[in-house]
Amino acid sequence: MSEQQLTLPWWADEVPDAVPSAESVPSPASSPRRGGRAPTPLTPDAGRFMAVPASSVPLVEAESVDSLPVFRHPRAHHEIRLGHALVAFELKRVRRRSIGMVVGVEGLSVRAPRWVGWTEIETALTEKSRWICTKLAEQRTRERQQAEARIEWREGAAVPVLGESVILVLDARHPGARLHDDAQALPGVPRKTLHLGLPQSATAEQIRDAVNAWLQRHALAHFEQRVRHFAAQLGVTVSKLRLSSARTRWGSASVDGSIRLHWRLVHFGPAIVDYVVAHELAHLKEMNHSPRFWGVVRSVLPEYDQAREQLRHAVIPD
């Protein structure tokens, strides 16, 4: 399945792994020219969008421009007001024929031909202001979600496993890792604990490595069961199932019948896992994303759209 950069994909194969959003925007200039009008300082009552070199005008804080939200690239040398946001962006002059824009984890980066003036850059940014602000806001939301999902690798920490919270317990009396299921737990309180054969003095790295090793074994066992289930329904044969840790794909299928599934899917609920499994097995019948392919997925998961949307916004705990 091909990778997309402009937006995070909503199908199963691709992982929302801080992949930057990117779009190349043709320059308004139809022929090479030098210079352009001089940049105008951005003032609190400015009614226009201005690109301003930071070397001549200090970056303006959000509170001084009607408390605008600020999106600031760490290597920003220029800023512009786009709608209801102030965007400080990185600008690089490069050898290319058009103005390119990338929204990544650090913010907005602009690549412009050396001959393009400020007027053309300002126009291009203004024309794409809605896209830029949307992607910057999405990136900020994802950063907040990632921070909330971060795991503290210590005793008592909670790790999501197939949509449920599992509490970590350090128990050096027994080697390895064992999952305990306490059916008598109180409502709203996690009822599963993972006992690790580690001393109370274990480091965060040791705890993380032990948990991840168990998670991969648990993931493989669960994936094997779900692959058998859907393969029988679809009438396909899987020659090999392997775990993956790819940065850009949740799964992949090959014409030889081999399937790869990202082991971190084990963090998500069973419905999401089933969607990814059915998605990849459907590729054994249709190696594309045609209407026929989605028909194959729908034949075993009539409401796959819900799981696909959940996966689109999923955040991997770390």
Order of alpha helices (4+ residues) and beta strands (2+ residues): beta-beta-beta-beta-beta-beta-beta-alpha-alpha-beta-beta-beta-beta-alpha-beta-beta-beta-alpha-alpha-alpha
